[in-house]
Amino acid sequence: MPAHPCTGYRAGVSLLDPTPAPEDPQRLVLEAARTCERLRSMSLVRLAASLPDGRSRARAALDLAQSLADAAADVAGRPARTLPDLADPAAGDVLAVCAQDLAEEVAEHRGPVAAAACRRAVEGLVALRQSL
């Protein structure tokens, strides 16, 4: 069953199921859901607050969303496009959409390029969530 577009969780998935490998698009959807939920639950003040690298939490999420969109284009063999610069409250939603797009491309175009893109995306999502 496909993942729910907002939460990333599949109906009928047990908590006892093993965590998918980082190269699995389901893992990408799972990590995106966790990270996006954290972003969506933040206040506007917290989203605007700076991380140690000087970017706001929202800007870090939007930058990651752009890298996921670029990876999806690369896996699909399409030219990359720049995402619109949206307001801070949209960061979680933009990241969720870009992660879902990448997961769909990885599922459709299996191979080493797709697996590497998925692994990098999972690592990026986990790193962002840990920095929030």
Order of alpha helices (4+ residues) and beta strands (2+ residues): alpha-alpha-alpha-alpha-alpha
